[in-house]
Amino acid sequence: MAAAPATDKPTMDLDPKYDDYDFPTTAPEAASGHPGHLTEQQVAQVHQLRLLLEQEGFTQRLDTLTLLRFLRARKFDVNLSKKMFVDCEKWRADTKLDETVPTWEYPEKEALFKYYPQYYHKTDKDGRPVYIEQMGGIDLTSMYKITTAERMLTNLAVEYERLADPRLPAASRKAGQLLETCCTIMDLKGVGITKVPQVYSYVKQASAMSQNYYPERLGKMYLINAPWGFGGVWNAVKGWLDPVTVEKIHVLGSGYQKELLAQVPAENLPKAIGGTCECPGGCALSNAGPWQDAEWARPAKWEKAAKPAETVVNEPGKDTAVPEGTKEVPVTDAAEGAAAPATAPAS
């Protein structure tokens, strides 16, 4: 069932059993299906989806904001939204993600970032967390001497969880309005044709995780320093991205600064990609943002729920479970295809 137009009067029912938010819960724009701007029908669909999931024994992640993200991702078709949610919960159980997040350590990160920096850094002009990937140095042969594809994907999932909490709640508190998405910057400088095959398969796996399990997390995406011939690659990529996601993506060449700086303040953008920020120790490792500011930061719910006695073995030499939907896409240097902006949170 398609979403109906939003009413003039913002509305949303919060369930005291699940909706224990300590940050704003009304979306800044009065868009159909977004928090605080629901029709009576959409409010009913939230209740219907929650009831169906409760009947199947689900007790976690049944809060209104989460259910709305799954409903928007499936155009408010309750049955399709339910299937997406159930599939996500199965993936979480199979990968033991809830157990992994509180204890996850990634000591190889600094060494990996010499080849492939992936990090959150401050916020854009709308207050959203900025997520940056610099893909020009990717060398999977060298990277897999440091870690494994499984650990890279597990770390990506953990970072998605940390985006949901504590990053977005802290950003919402500072902005004074609900923020559910991030601004992604993919720097393609140095991604020549010879690197395309090895980049493609990992990115496709990461894309599967994003679109299947973390819907409605992309606000804007900027592909900067897009190389010559990228137009053909982009046309191929668009085929396996949601059309709504495609509308949010801006493909820019080397003259990207004016458009990017219109969205991200220069002082929040690392100097390496056209800004003025130079964090001590490097922007890529700083994790700078409202989530580090005592005025806006709060302990994450997964942090509160963690049991001190629980540990997860996640040493660099030992693999952790991989998202079920990505196992069928092996990561190899000879994979056929092209690099794509797929590791960003899904629309």
C-alpha positions in Angstrom: 0.0 0.0 0.0 1.5 3.3 -1.0 2.0 6.1 1.5 -0.6 8.8 1.7 0.2 12.5 1.6 1.1 14.0 5.0 -1.5 16.0 6.8 -1.2 19.7 7.6 -1.1 18.9 11.3 2.0 17.0 12.3 1.2 13.8 14.2 2.8 10.7 15.5 1.9 8.3 18.3 4.7 7.3 20.6 4.5 4.0 22.5 5.7 4.3 26.1 6.7 0.6 26.0 9.3 1.2 23.3 9.8 4.9 22.6 12.1 6.1 25.4 13.9 8.8 23.4 16.0 11.5 25.0 16.4 13.5 21.8 14.0 15.4 19.4 11.6 13.1 17.5 10.1 15.4 14.9 11.7 15.5 11.4 12.7 19.0 10.2 10.9 18.7 6.9 7.1 17.9 6.7 7.6 15.0 4.3 5.1 12.1 4.1 5.9 9.2 6.4 8.5 11.0 8.4 8.4 11.3 12.2 5.9 14.0 13.4 4.3 14.3 9.9 2.2 11.2 9.6 -1.3 10.6 8.4 -3.8 8.7 10.5 -3.3 5.8 8.1 0.4 5.9 8.5 0.0 6.0 12.3 -2.2 2.9 12.0 0.4 1.2 9.8 3.0 1.6 12.5 0.8 0.0 15.0 -0.1 -2.8 12.6 3.5 -3.5 11.9 4.5 -3.5 15.6 1.6 -5.9 16.4 2.5 -8.3 13.6 6.1 -8.4 14.9 5.1 -8.8 18.5 2.9 -11.7 17.5 6.0 -13.4 16.0 7.9 -12.9 19.3 10.0 -9.8 18.5 10.7 -7.6 21.4 13.6 -5.4 20.4 13.8 -2.4 17.9 10.1 -2.0 17.9 10.2 1.7 18.6 8.3 4.1 16.3 11.3 5.7 14.6 12.8 2.3 13.6 9.5 1.0 12.3 9.0 4.1 10.3 12.3 3.7 8.6 11.4 0.2 7.5 7.9 1.3 6.4 9.3 4.2 4.3 11.9 1.8 2.7 9.0 -0.3 1.5 6.5 2.5 0.6 4.4 1.7 3.7 3.6 -1.7 2.5 3.2 -3.4 5.9 3.8 -6.9 4.7 7.0 -6.0 2.8 8.2 -3.9 5.7 7.6 -6.8 8.0 9.6 -9.1 5.8 12.5 -6.6 5.6 12.5 -6.3 9.4 12.4 -10.0 10.0 15.2 -10.6 7.5 17.2 -7.9 9.3 16.7 -9.5 12.7 17.7 -12.9 11.3 20.9 -11.4 10.0 21.6 -9.7 13.3 21.1 -13.1 15.1 23.2 -15.0 12.6 26.1 -12.5 12.9 25.6 -12.1 16.7 25.8 -8.4 16.1 24.1 -7.3 19.4 26.7 -9.3 21.3 29.6 -7.9 19.1 28.8 -4.2 19.2 29.5 -3.5 22.9 32.9 -5.3 22.9 34.1 -4.8 19.4 37.7 -3.7 19.0 39.4 -3.0 15.7 43.1 -2.5 16.5 44.1 -2.8 12.8 42.1 0.3 11.9 45.1 2.8 11.8 47.1 0.4 9.6 44.1 -0.1 7.3 43.4 3.6 7.0 46.7 4.0 5.2 44.9 2.2 2.3 41.3 2.9 2.9 40.1 5.6 5.3 36.4 5.2 6.4 35.3 7.5 9.1 32.7 9.8 10.6 33.8 13.4 11.1 31.8 16.3 12.5 28.6 17.5 10.8 27.2 19.2 7.7 25.2 22.5 7.6 22.0 20.6 8.4 23.6 19.0 11.5 24.0 15.5 10.1 27.0 13.4 10.8 29.5 13.4 7.9 30.8 10.1 6.7 33.9 10.0 4.5 35.6 7.3 2.5 38.8 7.9 0.5 39.1 5.0 -2.0 42.2 6.0 -4.0 44.6 4.0 -1.9 42.7 0.7 -1.8 45.0 -2.3 -2.2 43.1 -5.4 -1.0 46.2 -7.6 -1.4 48.0 -5.5 1.2 44.9 -4.9 3.3 44.2 -8.6 3.6 47.6 -9.1 5.2 46.4 -6.8 7.9 42.8 -8.0 8.3 40.1 -10.0 6.6 37.1 -9.1 4.5 34.9 -10.5 7.2 36.3 -8.2 9.8 36.0 -5.2 7.5 32.3 -6.0 7.0 31.8 -6.6 10.7 33.4 -3.2 11.5 31.2 -1.6 9.0 28.1 -3.0 10.7 29.4 -1.9 14.1 29.9 1.6 12.7 26.3 1.6 11.4 25.2 0.8 14.9 27.3 3.6 16.4 25.7 5.9 13.8 22.3 5.0 15.1 23.5 5.4 18.7 25.2 7.6 19.9 26.0 9.7 16.8 22.6 10.6 15.5 21.0 11.2 18.9 23.8 13.6 19.8 23.6 15.4 16.5 19.8 15.7 17.0 20.2 17.2 20.4 22.6 19.8 19.1 20.5 20.6 16.1 17.3 20.7 18.2 15.5 18.5 15.6 15.4 14.9 14.7 18.3 13.8 12.4 18.1 10.2 11.0 20.5 10.4 8.1 24.1 11.3 7.3 26.0 13.2 4.6 28.4 10.9 2.8 31.5 11.9 0.9 33.2 9.3 -1.3 36.6 10.5 -2.6 37.4 8.7 -5.8 40.8 10.4 -6.4 43.2 7.8 -7.5 40.6 5.2 -8.4 41.9 4.3 -11.8 40.7 1.5 -14.1 43.2 -0.9 -12.7 41.7 -0.6 -9.2 38.1 -1.1 -10.3 37.9 -4.9 -10.1 39.2 -5.3 -6.6 37.2 -2.4 -5.2 33.9 -3.5 -6.8 33.2 -6.7 -5.0 33.8 -5.5 -1.4 31.8 -2.4 -2.1 28.9 -4.5 -3.5 28.9 -6.6 -0.3 28.8 -3.5 1.8 26.0 -2.1 -0.3 23.9 -5.2 0.3 24.3 -4.7 4.1 23.4 -1.0 3.8 20.3 -1.4 1.7 19.0 -4.6 3.3 19.6 -3.8 7.0 20.1 -0.1 7.5 17.3 1.6 5.4 16.7 5.4 5.3 20.1 6.4 6.6 21.4 8.4 3.6 20.7 12.1 3.5 23.1 13.3 0.8 26.1 11.7 -1.0 28.9 13.4 -2.8 31.1 11.4 -5.1 34.1 13.7 -5.6 37.1 13.5 -7.9 35.1 11.2 -10.1 37.6 10.0 -12.8 37.2 10.1 -16.5 34.8 7.4 -17.7 33.0 7.3 -14.4 29.7 8.1 -16.1 29.6 4.6 -17.6 30.4 3.1 -14.2 27.7 5.2 -12.5 25.1 4.1 -15.1 25.9 0.5 -14.2 25.7 1.1 -10.5 22.4 2.9 -10.6 20.8 -0.4 -11.7 21.2 -1.9 -8.3 20.6 1.1 -6.2 17.1 2.3 -5.1 15.8 5.2 -7.2 15.2 7.2 -4.1 18.9 6.8 -3.2 20.0 7.8 -6.7 18.3 11.1 -6.4 20.4 12.0 -3.3 23.7 11.3 -5.0 25.8 14.1 -6.6 28.6 13.0 -8.9 31.4 15.7 -9.1 34.7 15.9 -10.7 37.9 17.6 -9.4 36.1 21.0 -9.2 33.8 19.8 -6.4 34.7 22.3 -3.7 32.0 24.9 -4.3 29.1 22.5 -4.2 30.5 20.4 -1.4 31.3 23.4 0.8 27.8 24.6 0.3 26.7 21.6 2.3 29.7 21.0 4.7 31.3 24.0 6.5 35.0 24.3 5.6 35.9 24.0 9.3 34.2 20.6 9.5 35.8 19.2 6.4 39.2 17.6 6.5 41.9 19.6 4.7 42.7 16.5 2.6 39.4 16.9 0.8 39.2 20.7 0.5 38.3 21.9 4.0 40.3 23.5 6.7 40.0 21.0 9.6 43.2 19.5 10.9 42.4 17.4 13.9 45.3 16.4 16.2 46.3 12.9 15.3 44.4 13.2 12.0 40.8 13.7 11.1 40.3 10.1 10.1 41.1 8.8 13.6 39.5 11.6 15.6 35.8 10.6 15.6 35.1 14.3 16.1 31.5 15.4 16.4 28.7 16.2 18.8 28.8 12.6 20.0 32.2 13.5 21.7 30.8 16.7 23.3 29.6 16.3 26.9 26.8 18.8 26.3 25.2 16.5 23.6 26.6 13.0 24.2 24.8 10.3 26.2 25.8 6.7 26.7 24.5 4.5 23.9 21.7 2.1 24.7 23.8 -0.9 23.6 26.5 0.4 26.0 24.1 0.5 28.9 22.7 -3.0 28.1 26.1 -4.6 27.7 27.1 -7.1 30.4 30.6 -6.7 31.7 31.3 -10.4 31.7 30.5 -10.8 28.0 33.3 -10.8 25.6 33.6 -11.3 21.9 36.7 -12.9 20.3 37.5 -10.6 17.5 41.2 -10.8 17.0 42.6 -9.8 13.6 43.5 -13.4 12.9 40.1 -14.7 13.6 37.1 -14.2 11.3 33.7 -13.1 12.6 30.3 -13.9 11.0 29.5 -12.1 7.8 26.1 -10.8 6.8 24.2 -13.6 5.2 23.2 -11.6 2.2 26.8 -10.9 1.3 28.3 -14.4 1.5 27.4 -15.1 -2.1 29.5 -12.2 -3.3 33.2 -13.3 -2.7 35.8 -10.6 -2.4 38.5 -11.3 -4.9 41.1 -9.2 -6.8 39.7 -10.5 -10.0 36.1 -9.6 -9.4 34.4 -8.2 -12.5 32.8 -4.8 -12.4 33.4 -1.3 -11.2 33.7 0.7 -8.0 30.5 2.1 -6.6 29.3 4.4 -3.8 27.8 1.5 -1.9 29.2 1.5 1.6 27.2 4.5 2.5 24.0 4.1 4.6 21.0 3.3 2.5 18.3 5.7 1.6 
